[in-house]
Amino acid sequence: MKPKYILENYDRILKEIKNPKIIFSNDLVPFLENFPSESFLIYQIDFLKQDTTTKYSVKNPIHNLHPKGSKLNLEKADITEEFEIFIPKILDELNISKKLIRLRQCSKNENTIYLLQRCEIEDLSQEKRFFLYCYHSLKNENQKIKKINKEQVFKLKSRKQIEQHIHRKQHALENLAHRLIKEIDPTNLSELYQFSNNYNKIDCLKIAYIYLEKLLRFIEKEYRNYLNLNSKIPYKSSLIKEFEITNKFKKVKLQLLGSNLNNHLLKLAYEPLLKISTKNIQEKLTYYEFNYCAEFIMTFYKQINFSDMSEETIKEFLFDINFNSLQFFKYLTSEILEELKAQENNIKKIDILNQFLKNYNQKQSRNILKYKPNLPCLKEQIINWIEEEIEYLTKKIKLETNLFPNVTNNDEKIKLLTGLSVAQLSCFFGLLMETGIIKHKNQTEVFRFISENFKTNNTEKISVDSIKVKYYNVENTTKNVLREKIIELLGLTKN
């Protein structure tokens, strides 16, 4: 049975918001009267003391059913005399009878009081009623969705099923949230969470976005081990997590910008900080990207001695945390090439390259966490590049000394014909290496072995570059074909 679309009621309310229809008071009043035991408007009055004078300002009122209404701490307490003397004047300005009001002290700010005016739901404007209707409808809908989702997950029997379920929910929520952001079109992040005094269409769309984000946060907290890390991280989540690392972020930022690093290396090291600090409404920052950048800042703060921060230290740190951007790879290889230029001949160059190869092989680097998930680990990139340089120079030396062996005609060499495509063959050998069936560590030599010893129905001469590209970029169709072949092999073992 096809799973029910979880945002069906969201879509219904969004249609009402986008295509306003005449909703009579009788339609919304009973709905809203179900919530509070009483109905009142809340005026916030802020007092400002200046020497011997006291001034005040009165904010536009909100209803106690408003999203902000539930967040106010309305303590029943005696109002100080210095503020109470202003109340008659304020009531007169607002044209409110003293019989209809109550006063409350703000628990967080002694210079703020709240004036509560009794009112009927019918007295609210149609726009206000519709705004409150959207808010409470979506709030209730979220509770239902959370309950249904927990029940559905509880019935699932495997991790794979739970992952697929959570990924579908993330995808649906993220798509709708993205659509809402385009319609709201805020100028900055904070504007997404601010309401106007007009209670218009945009305010209602913001309510819908806020509650969609609450659902995303619910999934994030409840099912963090099953999340699709390539999904966009909710803005609230990123803001909360940023707050947790704020002090460390500021410290790392100041130290980097105040360092004596060369501009190129400084830009590379500063890139993860820039990704977090300059995110905008339209830019997609995934869980994976945010987690890496946060880990980068935390680790930098713990490991780097700020008083002795050299270029070598930063390069070692970037290597250790697997900062596998192509720009950093080019930075490291350009340094090696500069050192090779100073050598007299190719033999000395090979010796230098072997020293680099030994050093990089012995270095520790994180394999699971990496900056660019679609690129090989930095250690793998560097080692493969050095090996290819050594191989090229070795061949060059043989040619120069006329010791290059006679190469037999490729047409005469026997190659095994395989029923797999080049992409499938590359993926299959990748599986053999990952499972330890092939334990040869030099990937370039494995690629060359495939090139020299196999051919396909469509390709007589398979290039090493073609194999490498397809090895690192495996398509789902390729995986599916190989999976069927492996199942077929398993079937043959039963005979």
C-alpha positions in Angstrom: 0.0 0.0 0.0 1.3 3.4 -1.0 2.1 5.5 2.2 -0.2 8.5 2.8 1.2 11.9 2.0 1.9 13.4 5.5 1.4 17.0 4.5 -2.1 16.7 3.1 -3.6 19.1 5.7 -0.7 21.5 5.2 -1.6 21.6 1.5 -5.2 22.3 2.3 -4.4 25.2 4.6 -1.9 26.6 2.1 -4.6 26.6 -0.6 -6.9 28.6 1.8 -4.0 31.1 2.4 -3.1 31.5 -1.2 -6.7 31.6 -2.5 -8.6 33.5 0.3 -12.3 32.6 0.3 -15.0 34.3 2.3 -14.9 32.6 5.7 -17.7 33.9 7.9 -17.3 34.5 11.6 -19.4 31.4 12.3 -16.8 29.3 10.6 -13.8 30.3 12.7 -15.2 31.5 16.0 -16.3 28.1 17.3 -12.9 26.6 16.3 -11.0 29.4 18.2 -13.3 29.3 21.2 -12.2 25.6 21.8 -8.7 26.7 23.0 -8.7 29.3 25.8 -10.8 29.5 28.9 -10.9 33.2 28.2 -10.1 35.7 25.4 -8.0 38.9 25.9 -5.6 41.3 24.1 -2.2 41.8 25.5 -0.6 45.3 25.4 3.1 45.4 26.3 4.2 48.6 28.0 7.9 49.4 28.4 9.0 52.1 30.8 12.3 54.0 30.4 13.7 55.9 33.4 15.9 58.9 32.6 17.2 60.8 35.6 14.1 62.2 37.2 11.7 61.5 34.3 10.0 58.3 33.2 8.8 57.7 29.6 6.8 54.8 28.3 5.9 53.1 25.0 3.0 50.9 24.2 3.3 48.1 21.6 0.5 46.9 19.3 -1.6 44.3 21.1 -1.6 40.6 20.4 -4.3 38.1 21.3 -3.5 35.5 23.9 -4.0 32.9 21.2 -1.2 34.5 19.1 2.1 32.4 18.9 3.9 35.0 21.0 1.1 35.0 23.6 2.0 31.7 25.1 5.7 32.7 25.4 5.0 35.7 27.6 5.5 35.3 31.3 2.4 37.0 32.8 3.0 37.1 36.5 0.3 38.3 38.8 2.1 40.8 41.0 1.7 44.3 42.4 2.6 47.0 40.0 5.0 49.6 41.4 3.5 53.0 42.2 5.9 54.8 39.9 4.4 52.9 36.9 0.8 52.6 38.2 0.3 56.4 38.1 0.7 56.2 34.3 -2.1 53.6 33.8 -5.1 56.1 33.7 -3.3 58.1 31.0 -2.5 55.0 29.0 -6.1 53.7 29.2 -7.3 57.1 28.1 -5.0 57.0 25.1 -6.1 53.5 24.2 -9.7 54.3 24.9 -10.1 51.3 27.2 -12.3 51.1 30.2 -10.6 50.2 33.5 -13.3 47.6 34.1 -12.0 45.5 31.2 -8.3 45.3 32.1 -5.9 43.4 34.3 -2.3 44.3 34.9 0.6 41.8 35.0 4.3 42.2 35.7 6.9 40.9 33.3 9.0 38.3 35.2 12.1 38.9 33.0 12.1 42.7 33.0 10.9 44.9 35.9 10.5 47.9 33.6 7.9 46.1 31.5 4.2 45.5 32.4 1.4 43.9 30.4 -2.1 45.3 30.2 -4.7 42.5 29.5 -8.0 43.7 27.9 -10.9 41.3 27.8 -12.4 40.8 24.3 -14.6 38.5 22.4 -13.3 36.3 19.5 -16.1 37.9 17.4 -14.5 41.3 18.0 -11.3 40.3 16.2 -10.8 41.2 12.6 -11.3 38.5 10.0 -7.6 38.6 9.2 -6.6 38.1 12.9 -9.1 35.2 13.2 -7.7 33.5 10.1 -4.1 34.0 11.2 -4.9 32.4 14.6 -6.9 29.6 12.8 -3.8 28.8 10.7 -1.5 28.8 13.7 -3.6 26.5 15.9 -4.6 24.2 13.0 -0.9 23.6 12.0 0.1 23.3 15.7 -2.5 20.5 16.1 -1.6 18.9 12.8 2.1 18.7 13.9 1.0 16.7 17.0 -0.9 14.3 14.8 1.9 13.9 12.3 4.5 13.2 15.1 2.2 10.5 16.7 1.5 8.8 13.3 5.2 8.9 12.4 6.3 7.3 15.7 3.7 4.5 15.2 4.9 3.9 11.6 8.5 3.8 12.6 7.7 1.4 15.5 6.2 -1.1 13.0 9.3 -1.1 10.7 11.5 -4.1 11.1 14.9 -3.1 9.7 17.3 -0.1 9.7 17.0 0.1 6.0 13.2 0.5 6.1 13.5 3.1 8.8 16.1 5.1 6.8 13.9 5.0 3.7 10.9 6.1 5.7 12.8 9.0 7.4 14.4 10.1 4.1 11.0 10.3 2.4 9.6 12.4 5.2 12.7 14.7 5.1 12.3 15.1 1.3 8.6 16.0 1.5 9.2 18.5 4.3 12.3 20.1 2.7 10.5 20.5 -0.7 7.5 22.2 0.8 9.7 24.4 3.1 11.7 25.5 0.0 8.5 26.4 -1.9 7.3 28.5 1.1 10.6 30.4 1.4 10.4 31.3 -2.3 6.8 32.6 -1.8 7.6 34.5 1.5 10.8 35.9 -0.1 12.4 37.2 3.1 15.4 39.5 2.9 17.2 37.7 5.7 16.8 34.7 8.0 15.4 36.6 11.0 12.6 37.9 8.9 11.2 34.4 8.5 10.3 34.4 12.2 8.8 37.9 12.4 5.1 38.7 12.0 3.6 42.0 10.9 0.7 43.8 12.5 -1.4 43.2 9.3 -2.0 39.5 9.8 -1.7 39.1 6.0 -1.0 36.2 3.6 2.8 36.4 4.2 2.3 36.1 8.0 0.2 33.0 7.5 2.8 31.5 5.2 5.4 32.2 7.8 3.4 30.2 10.4 3.3 27.3 7.9 7.1 27.5 7.4 7.8 27.7 11.1 5.7 24.5 11.8 7.3 22.7 8.9 10.6 23.5 10.4 9.4 22.2 13.8 8.6 18.9 12.1 12.1 18.8 10.5 13.6 19.5 14.0 11.5 16.7 15.5 12.8 14.2 12.9 16.3 15.5 13.5 16.1 15.0 17.2 14.2 11.7 17.3 15.9 9.9 14.3 19.4 11.5 14.1 21.0 8.1 13.2 18.7 7.6 10.2 18.9 11.1 8.7 19.7 11.8 5.1 22.8 13.9 5.6 22.6 15.4 2.2 19.3 17.1 3.1 19.2 20.8 3.9 19.6 21.5 7.6 16.7 23.6 9.0 17.7 27.2 9.7 16.6 26.9 13.4 18.9 23.9 13.8 21.9 25.7 12.2 21.2 28.7 14.4 21.0 26.6 17.6 24.2 24.6 16.7 26.0 27.8 15.8 25.2 29.3 19.2 26.8 26.2 20.8 30.1 26.9 19.1 29.9 30.7 19.0 32.8 31.4 21.4 35.1 28.8 19.7 34.1 30.2 16.3 35.0 33.7 17.2 38.3 32.6 18.7 39.3 30.6 15.7 38.2 33.4 13.3 40.3 36.0 15.1 43.4 33.9 15.3 43.2 33.0 11.6 42.6 36.5 10.4 45.4 37.8 12.7 47.9 35.1 11.6 50.9 35.5 9.3 49.7 32.7 6.9 50.1 33.3 3.2 46.9 34.5 1.5 46.3 31.2 -0.4 46.6 29.0 2.7 44.6 31.5 4.8 41.7 31.4 2.3 41.7 27.6 2.4 41.7 27.3 6.2 39.0 30.0 6.5 36.7 28.4 3.9 34.7 26.2 6.4 34.2 29.2 8.7 33.0 31.2 5.8 30.5 28.5 4.8 28.8 28.7 8.1 28.9 32.5 8.7 27.8 33.6 5.3 24.9 31.2 4.6 21.9 32.8 3.1 18.2 32.1 2.4 18.8 30.6 -1.0 22.0 28.6 -0.3 21.6 25.0 0.6 23.7 23.9 3.5 23.4 20.2 4.2 23.7 18.4 7.5 26.9 16.8 6.2 28.5 20.2 5.3 27.4 21.8 8.6 28.6 18.9 10.7 32.0 18.9 9.0 32.4 22.7 9.4 31.4 22.5 13.1 33.8 19.6 13.7 36.5 21.7 11.8 36.0 24.6 14.2 35.9 22.4 17.4 39.0 20.4 16.4 40.9 23.6 15.4 40.1 25.2 18.7 41.3 22.1 20.7 44.4 21.1 18.6 46.0 24.3 17.4 48.4 26.3 19.6 47.4 29.8 18.7 50.6 31.3 20.0 52.7 29.1 17.7 50.5 28.8 14.5 52.8 28.2 11.5 51.9 27.4 7.9 53.2 23.9 8.5 51.0 23.4 11.5 47.9 24.5 9.5 48.8 22.2 6.6 49.2 19.3 9.0 45.8 20.1 10.6 44.0 20.3 7.2 45.5 17.0 6.2 44.5 15.4 9.5 40.9 16.6 9.3 40.7 15.4 5.6 40.1 18.8 4.0 40.0 17.1 0.6 39.1 20.2 -1.5 40.7 20.2 -5.0 42.2 23.6 -4.2 44.1 22.2 -1.2 45.1 19.2 -3.2 46.5 21.6 -5.9 48.2 23.7 -3.1 50.1 20.6 -1.8 51.0 19.2 -5.2 52.3 22.6 -6.4 54.6 22.7 -3.4 56.0 19.3 -4.4 56.4 20.4 -8.0 58.3 23.5 -6.8 60.7 21.3 -4.9 61.2 19.0 -7.9 62.2 21.9 -10.1 65.2 22.5 -7.9 66.5 18.9 -8.6 69.2 18.3 -11.2 67.8 15.2 -12.8 64.9 12.8 -12.9 66.6 10.2 -10.6 66.8 12.8 -7.8 63.2 13.8 -8.5 62.1 10.2 -8.0 64.1 10.1 -4.8 62.3 13.2 -3.5 58.9 11.8 -4.6 59.6 8.5 -2.8 60.3 10.5 0.4 57.0 12.3 0.0 55.3 9.0 -0.7 56.7 7.5 2.5 55.8 10.5 4.6 52.2 10.7 3.3 51.7 6.9 3.7 52.7 7.2 7.3 50.5 10.2 8.1 47.2 9.7 9.9 44.1 11.1 8.4 40.4 10.8 9.1 38.7 8.6 6.5 35.1 8.8 7.5 34.7 12.6 7.8 35.8 14.6 4.8 35.1 18.0 3.4 33.9 17.0 0.0 31.9 13.7 0.2 32.0 13.1 -3.5 35.8 13.3 -3.8 38.4 10.7 -2.6 40.1 11.3 0.8 43.0 13.7 0.6 45.5 11.1 1.5 44.3 8.9 -1.3 44.4 11.8 -3.8 48.0 12.8 -2.9 49.4 9.2 -2.8 47.9 8.4 -6.2 49.3 11.6 -7.7 52.8 10.9 -6.3 52.7 7.3 -7.6 51.7 8.5 -11.1 54.5 11.1 -11.1 57.1 8.4 -10.1 55.8 6.1 -12.8 56.0 8.9 -15.4 59.6 9.8 -14.5 60.6 6.2 -14.4 59.4 5.6 -17.9 61.1 8.8 -19.0 64.4 7.7 -17.6 64.1 4.3 -19.5 63.4 6.1 -22.7 66.3 8.5 -22.3 68.7 5.6 -21.6 67.3 3.4 -24.4 66.4 0.8 -21.8 62.7 0.9 -22.5 61.6 -2.7 -23.2 60.1 -3.6 -26.6 56.4 -3.4 -26.2 54.4 -6.2 -27.9 51.6 -5.2 -30.2 48.5 -4.6 -28.1 46.5 -6.3 -30.9 48.5 -9.5 -30.4 48.0 -9.5 -26.6 45.2 -11.8 -25.4 42.5 -9.9 -23.4 39.7 -11.5 -21.6 36.3 -10.5 -23.0 33.8 -9.6 -20.2 30.1 -9.3 -20.3 30.2 -6.3 -18.0 30.4 -2.7 -19.2 33.5 -0.6 -18.3 31.5 1.1 -15.5 30.4 -2.3 -14.1 33.9 -3.7 -14.4 35.4 -0.7 -12.5 32.7 -1.0 -9.7 33.2 -4.8 -9.5 37.0 -4.4 -8.9 36.2 -1.7 -6.4 34.1 -4.2 -4.4 36.9 -6.8 -4.6 39.3 -4.3 -3.1 36.9 -3.0 -0.4 36.2 -6.6 0.7 39.9 -7.6 0.8 39.6 -10.2 -2.0 42.2 -8.0 -3.8 44.7 -6.6 -1.3 46.8 -4.7 -3.7 47.1 -1.2 -2.3 48.2 0.7 -5.4 44.9 1.6 -7.1 46.6 3.0 -10.2 48.2 -0.4 -10.9 44.9 -2.1 -10.4 43.3 0.3 -13.0 46.2 -0.4 -15.4 45.8 -4.2 -14.9 42.1 -3.9 -15.9 43.0 -1.8 -18.9 45.7 -4.3 -20.2 43.8 -7.5 -19.6 40.1 -6.9 -20.2 37.9 -5.8 -23.1 34.1 -5.4 -23.4 31.7 -6.0 -26.2 31.8 -2.3 -27.0 35.3 -1.3 -26.0 38.5 -3.1 -27.2 40.9 -0.7 -25.5 39.8 0.5 -22.1 41.7 3.6 -21.0 43.0 3.9 -17.4 41.4 7.4 -17.1 38.0 5.9 -18.1 38.3 3.3 -15.4 39.4 5.8 -12.8 36.5 8.2 -13.5 33.9 5.4 -13.4 35.5 4.0 -10.3 34.9 7.2 -8.3 31.5 8.0 -9.8 29.3 4.9 -9.6 25.8 5.3 -10.9 22.8 3.5 -9.3 22.1 1.6 -12.5 25.6 0.1 -12.4 25.1 -0.9 -8.7 21.8 -2.6 -9.6 23.2 -4.7 -12.4 26.2 -5.8 -10.2 23.8 -6.7 -7.4 21.9 -9.0 -9.7 25.1 -10.7 -10.9 26.3 -11.2 -7.3 22.9 -12.8 -6.4 23.3 -15.0 -9.5 26.8 -16.1 -8.2 25.4 -16.8 -4.8 22.7 -19.0 -6.4 25.4 -21.1 -8.2 27.1 -21.8 -4.8 24.1 -23.8 -3.7 24.5 -26.4 -6.4 
